[in-house]
Amino acid sequence: MSAKPALRLVQDPPETPAEAVDPRELTWREEAALVEALRRGEPSAPGALYDRHAPYLRRVLARVLGVDDELPEVLHETFAQALSSIDSLDDPRRLRAWLVRVAVFTARGTIRRRRRQRWLRFGAPEDLPPATTVGHGPRTEARATLRQVYAILDEIPVKERVPFTLRYFQGLELTEVADACDVSLSSVKRYLKRAEERFVRLAHAEPGVRERLARSPRFAARLREAGLVPVEDAARSGVRPAVSAETAPRGRAPAASE
């Protein structure tokens, strides 16, 4: 799991003019100067922090939450939390990683709040806007698949969902995921394994999501290992179907990876 995954189930939110500012191009000296300005209470510092880092954090939040009407509010809460706790940042050179951790903490709270609200409403419809039935074509299908993806994620425990989206949707390295979630690397690997298993099992019931997974080498292998790739789907996607005890040639037991 060292290479960055290439599973593309979600799209970036619309870009803003500030998107031209790439936080990765900032030197650590600039970041350190910005942190010091925030701690001194300089009036222009909060705006500079937002302009530099909001586009990236918006993408992170969109990966975790999905395209969401509450995204601006969650982004605002992330920066409010960051500004109120800037003194807790030990190393100004790690400002962006620290901001991602704050964003993940805020998103995690949002997901848990929504689940509590759904429980109190005894299973009322999700807060996501209803899927449109008007129009056809790739974009309409992509939106429908996106809704299916996040409906599946809603069934996965938060501590597994967040690392899963950061790793496979945002493309963070394992060490970056562990840092963002404030857990050990071994815990992240364990959460990812569980999330992958749950996601694949739940996605199998959604044809649109299943077809996309079958085109991803990593998740196609997960489908195959779980015995969830029908022969006809495997033939279309080039994925080798699972071999069961009934279909395995006589004299050979099915391999665990098949």
Secondary structure as UniProt FT lines:
FT   HELIX           17..20
FT   HELIX           23..25
FT   HELIX           28..40
FT   TURN            43..44
FT   HELIX           45..65
FT   TURN            69..70
FT   HELIX           71..84
FT   HELIX           86..88
FT   HELIX           92..94
FT   HELIX           95..120
FT   TURN            121..122
FT   HELIX           138..153
FT   TURN            154..155
FT   HELIX           158..168
FT   HELIX           174..181
FT   HELIX           185..203
FT   TURN            204..205
FT   HELIX           207..214
FT   HELIX           217..225
FT   TURN            226..227
FT   HELIX           231..237
FT   TURN            245..247
FT   TURN            250..251
FT   TURN            256..257
//
